[in-house]
């Protein structure tokens, strides 16, 4: 059985542990790792300078016959990594 005194001891120790971990260097070492290549200061990037690209309609690869819903459009999607100029001119390209 946990007494009132034991409860307050455990609660106090837990709060002290959380406070120490959140204000110490522990969380910075674990969660705040720098991004490779660095980051940009968001206050320096001019906002709303480049219009967003509206992608074209994706062509379908074919049609599949489903026993439940009949004909279903079929698409083939591939992924690759590339650099695209998303930020305004003069700023580096973004890896997408």
MIRO-684835 format. One record per residue: residue number from 1; residue in three letters; chain; x, y, z of N, C-alpha, C in turn. Coordinates in nm, 4 decimals. Example, Ala and Ser with C-alpha at 12.3 -4.5 7.8 and 13.67 -1.06 7.14 Angstrom:
2
1  Ala  A  1.3190  -0.5690  0.7800  1.2300  -0.4500  0.7800  1.3200  -0.3300  0.7800
2  Ser  A  1.2850  -0.2250  0.7080  1.3670  -0.1060  0.7140  1.2900  0.0030  0.7870
***
This chain:
96
1  Unk  A  0.0829  -0.1170  0.0000  0.0000  0.0000  0.0000  0.0884  0.1248  0.0000
2  Unk  A  0.0511  0.2220  -0.0808  0.1269  0.3456  -0.0909  0.0666  0.4478  0.0044
3  Unk  A  0.1519  0.4999  0.0905  0.1044  0.6010  0.1836  0.1039  0.7376  0.1176
4  Unk  A  0.0397  0.8310  0.1826  0.0355  0.9682  0.1308  0.1769  1.0247  0.1193
5  Unk  A  0.2608  0.9962  0.2173  0.3994  1.0450  0.2172  0.4759  0.9865  0.0987
6  Unk  A  0.4601  0.8571  0.0721  0.5283  0.7938  -0.0416  0.4792  0.8528  -0.1741
7  Unk  A  0.3493  0.8778  -0.1816  0.2934  0.9365  -0.3032  0.3565  1.0729  -0.3320
8  Unk  A  0.3661  1.1578  -0.2280  0.4246  1.2900  -0.2481  0.5736  1.2824  -0.2808
9  Unk  A  0.6441  1.1864  -0.2238  0.7860  1.1680  -0.2549  0.8038  1.1318  -0.4028
10  Unk  A  0.7244  1.0345  -0.4504  0.7356  0.9901  -0.5894  0.6942  1.1006  -0.6866
11  Unk  A  0.5873  1.1719  -0.6525  0.5419  1.2813  -0.7386  0.6464  1.3914  -0.7452
12  Unk  A  0.7022  1.4280  -0.6325  0.8060  1.5311  -0.6286  0.9296  1.4897  -0.7061
13  Unk  A  0.9707  1.3651  -0.6917  1.0870  1.3168  -0.7653  1.0610  1.3167  -0.9154
14  Unk  A  0.9394  1.2786  -0.9558  0.9061  1.2784  -1.0985  0.9039  1.4183  -1.1561
15  Unk  A  0.8449  1.5134  -1.0848  0.8412  1.6515  -1.1321  0.9813  1.7091  -1.1401
16  Unk  A  1.0630  1.6825  -1.0406  1.2013  1.7311  -1.0412  1.2794  1.6713  -1.1584
17  Unk  A  1.2584  1.5446  -1.1866  1.3252  1.4794  -1.2997  1.2830  1.5421  -1.4319
18  Unk  A  1.1541  1.5626  -1.4509  1.1061  1.6250  -1.5748  1.1571  1.7676  -1.5887
19  Unk  A  1.1576  1.8431  -1.4810  1.2071  1.9809  -1.4858  1.3553  1.9836  -1.5216
20  Unk  A  1.4335  1.8981  -1.4583  1.5773  1.8941  -1.4849  1.6048  1.8524  -1.6288
21  Unk  A  1.5309  1.7539  -1.6784  1.5526  1.7066  -1.8152  1.5121  1.8114  -1.9177
22  Unk  A  1.4060  1.8873  -1.8906  1.3601  1.9845  -1.9888  1.4437  2.1115  -1.9881
23  Unk  A  1.5075  2.1433  -1.8779  1.5880  2.2650  -1.8710  1.7377  2.2372  -1.8820
24  Unk  A  1.7732  2.1147  -1.8885  1.9139  2.0800  -1.9010  1.9525  2.0584  -2.0457
25  Unk  A  2.0732  2.0139  -2.0662  2.1242  1.9899  -2.2006  2.0790  1.8542  -2.2540
26  Unk  A  2.0152  1.7735  -2.1708  1.9753  1.6382  -2.2105  1.8850  1.6380  -2.3336
27  Unk  A  1.7760  1.7149  -2.3301  1.6826  1.7151  -2.4421  1.7447  1.7744  -2.5675
28  Unk  A  1.8313  1.8734  -2.5512  1.8974  1.9321  -2.6678  1.9866  1.8294  -2.7360
29  Unk  A  2.0557  1.7499  -2.6586  2.1439  1.6481  -2.7168  2.0646  1.5390  -2.7869
30  Unk  A  1.9478  1.5051  -2.7353  1.8694  1.3955  -2.7904  1.7845  1.4401  -2.9089
31  Unk  A  1.7144  1.5528  -2.8983  1.6143  1.5899  -2.9968  1.6562  1.7033  -3.0912
32  Unk  A  1.7508  1.7864  -3.0544  1.7818  1.9049  -3.1340  1.9098  1.8866  -3.2142
33  Unk  A  1.9134  1.7858  -3.2974  2.0298  1.7631  -3.3819  2.0243  1.8580  -3.5013
34  Unk  A  2.1368  1.9173  -3.5417  2.1358  2.0071  -3.6578  2.1066  1.9314  -3.7874
35  Unk  A  2.0412  1.9987  -3.8786  2.0081  1.9408  -4.0085  2.1313  1.9478  -4.0975
36  Unk  A  2.1688  1.8390  -4.1656  2.2843  1.8435  -4.2548  2.2641  1.9491  -4.3636
37  Unk  A  2.3637  2.0307  -4.3854  2.3541  2.1359  -4.4857  2.3044  2.2673  -4.4284
38  Unk  A  2.2627  2.2683  -4.3020  2.2185  2.3907  -4.2374  2.0738  2.4250  -4.2674
39  Unk  A  2.0288  2.5362  -4.2128  1.8925  2.5828  -4.2343  1.8939  2.7306  -4.2683
40  Unk  A  1.7838  2.7793  -4.3224  1.7679  2.9205  -4.3530  1.6907  2.9883  -4.2418
41  Unk  A  1.7215  3.1146  -4.2185  1.6456  3.1933  -4.1219  1.5119  3.2280  -4.1862
42  Unk  A  1.3994  3.1857  -4.1287  1.2698  3.2104  -4.1918  1.2352  3.3585  -4.2025
43  Unk  A  1.2977  3.4427  -4.1235  1.2700  3.5852  -4.1305  1.3387  3.6519  -4.2487
44  Unk  A  1.4368  3.5838  -4.3090  1.5111  3.6392  -4.4225  1.4454  3.6016  -4.5554
45  Unk  A  1.3718  3.4916  -4.5600  1.3098  3.4448  -4.6841  1.1883  3.5322  -4.7162
46  Unk  A  1.1886  3.6005  -4.8330  1.0712  3.6814  -4.8687  0.9503  3.5915  -4.8963
47  Unk  A  0.8381  3.6306  -4.8445  0.7167  3.5485  -4.8556  0.6368  3.5829  -4.9806
48  Unk  A  0.5730  3.4840  -5.0385  0.4770  3.4980  -5.1477  0.5372  3.5679  -5.2707
49  Unk  A  0.6611  3.5338  -5.3065  0.7272  3.5936  -5.4216  0.7094  3.5098  -5.5476
50  Unk  A  0.7062  3.3791  -5.5320  0.6975  3.2883  -5.6454  0.5613  3.2197  -5.6440
51  Unk  A  0.4861  3.2243  -5.7569  0.3559  3.1555  -5.7577  0.3742  3.0035  -5.7489
52  Unk  A  0.2802  2.9383  -5.6834  0.2861  2.7927  -5.6705  0.2538  2.7257  -5.8040
53  Unk  A  0.3198  2.6154  -5.8286  0.2969  2.5385  -5.9499  0.1705  2.4547  -5.9333
54  Unk  A  0.0841  2.4588  -6.0314  -0.0330  2.3709  -6.0328  0.0014  2.2537  -6.1238
55  Unk  A  0.0172  2.1341  -6.0665  0.0590  2.0202  -6.1484  -0.0491  1.9799  -6.2475
56  Unk  A  -0.0073  1.9249  -6.3624  -0.1061  1.8791  -6.4601  -0.1780  1.7538  -6.4094
57  Unk  A  -0.2861  1.7194  -6.4749  -0.3615  1.5995  -6.4393  -0.2742  1.4777  -6.4680
58  Unk  A  -0.2696  1.3855  -6.3749  -0.1866  1.2664  -6.3917  -0.2546  1.1686  -6.4862
59  Unk  A  -0.1807  1.1219  -6.5861  -0.2419  1.0245  -6.6781  -0.2574  0.8885  -6.6106
60  Unk  A  -0.3687  0.8243  -6.6353  -0.3881  0.6930  -6.5755  -0.3180  0.5874  -6.6612
61  Unk  A  -0.2704  0.4829  -6.5921  -0.1979  0.3762  -6.6604  -0.2931  0.2745  -6.7209
62  Unk  A  -0.4156  0.2724  -6.6739  -0.5121  0.1768  -6.7269  -0.6346  0.1693  -6.6383
63  Unk  A  -0.7124  0.0654  -6.6623  -0.8344  0.0419  -6.5855  -0.8343  -0.1026  -6.5385
64  Unk  A  -0.8728  -0.1232  -6.4136  -0.8798  -0.2567  -6.3549  -1.0266  -0.2874  -6.3271
65  Unk  A  -1.0693  -0.4090  -6.3562  -1.2056  -0.4510  -6.3264  -1.2104  -0.5077  -6.1851
66  Unk  A  -1.2879  -0.4420  -6.0987  -1.3028  -0.4842  -5.9606  -1.4356  -0.5570  -5.9461
67  Unk  A  -1.4370  -0.6709  -5.8762  -1.5635  -0.7430  -5.8588  -1.6639  -0.6653  -5.7724
68  Unk  A  -1.6160  -0.5711  -5.6927  -1.7050  -0.4966  -5.6043  -1.7595  -0.3708  -5.6714
69  Unk  A  -1.6696  -0.2917  -5.7331  -1.7137  -0.1615  -5.7851  -1.7002  -0.1490  -5.9371
70  Unk  A  -1.6716  -0.2552  -6.0061  -1.6606  -0.2482  -6.1520  -1.5261  -0.1931  -6.1965
71  Unk  A  -1.5285  -0.1059  -6.2965  -1.4046  -0.0511  -6.3515  -1.3452  0.0534  -6.2560
72  Unk  A  -1.2148  0.0393  -6.2279  -1.1424  0.1301  -6.1386  -1.0203  0.1811  -6.2130
73  Unk  A  -0.9987  0.3132  -6.2101  -0.8801  0.3701  -6.2734  -0.7551  0.3246  -6.1997
74  Unk  A  -0.6490  0.2976  -6.2759  -0.5233  0.2475  -6.2216  -0.4133  0.3461  -6.2570
75  Unk  A  -0.3336  0.3858  -6.1564  -0.2236  0.4798  -6.1766  -0.0932  0.4163  -6.1294
76  Unk  A  0.0148  0.4452  -6.1984  0.1481  0.4023  -6.1556  0.2242  0.5274  -6.1157
77  Unk  A  0.2711  0.5281  -5.9916  0.3402  0.6448  -5.9370  0.4815  0.6033  -5.8998
78  Unk  A  0.5781  0.6802  -5.9463  0.7172  0.6540  -5.9086  0.7674  0.7711  -5.8249
79  Unk  A  0.8687  0.7455  -5.7445  0.9257  0.8499  -5.6600  1.0752  0.8561  -5.6842
80  Unk  A  1.1255  0.9787  -5.6842  1.2694  0.9994  -5.6909  1.3014  1.1305  -5.6227
81  Unk  A  1.4248  1.1457  -5.5816  1.4670  1.2680  -5.5141  1.5318  1.3595  -5.6162
82  Unk  A  1.4972  1.4899  -5.6107  1.5564  1.5869  -5.7023  1.5566  1.7234  -5.6363
83  Unk  A  1.6281  1.8183  -5.6949  1.6344  1.9556  -5.6439  1.5418  2.0429  -5.7281
84  Unk  A  1.4611  2.1237  -5.6617  1.3642  2.2104  -5.7288  1.3753  2.3509  -5.6701
85  Unk  A  1.3633  2.4531  -5.7540  1.3672  2.5911  -5.7067  1.2283  2.6290  -5.6553
86  Unk  A  1.2056  2.6091  -5.5267  1.0780  2.6397  -5.4639  1.0843  2.7774  -5.3970
87  Unk  A  1.1978  2.8065  -5.3353  1.2162  2.9359  -5.2715  1.2354  3.0439  -5.3774
88  Unk  A  1.2214  3.1705  -5.3416  1.2406  3.2782  -5.4400  1.3807  3.2751  -5.5024
89  Unk  A  1.3942  3.3373  -5.6185  1.5217  3.3408  -5.6915  1.6313  3.3980  -5.6012
90  Unk  A  1.7494  3.3419  -5.6123  1.8619  3.3839  -5.5313  1.8845  3.2980  -5.4097
91  Unk  A  1.7855  3.2198  -5.3712  1.8000  3.1272  -5.2577  1.8269  2.9877  -5.3127
92  Unk  A  1.8852  2.9005  -5.2316  1.9205  2.7679  -5.2832  1.7982  2.6828  -5.3209
93  Unk  A  1.8225  2.5864  -5.4087  1.7178  2.4926  -5.4493  1.6843  2.4013  -5.3310
94  Unk  A  1.5632  2.3511  -5.3298  1.5147  2.2637  -5.2231  1.5162  2.1195  -5.2721
95  Unk  A  1.5682  2.0288  -5.1909  1.5627  1.8869  -5.2236  1.4242  1.8356  -5.1927
96  Unk  A  1.3590  1.7784  -5.2933  1.2229  1.7289  -5.2793  1.2215  1.5794  -5.3011
***
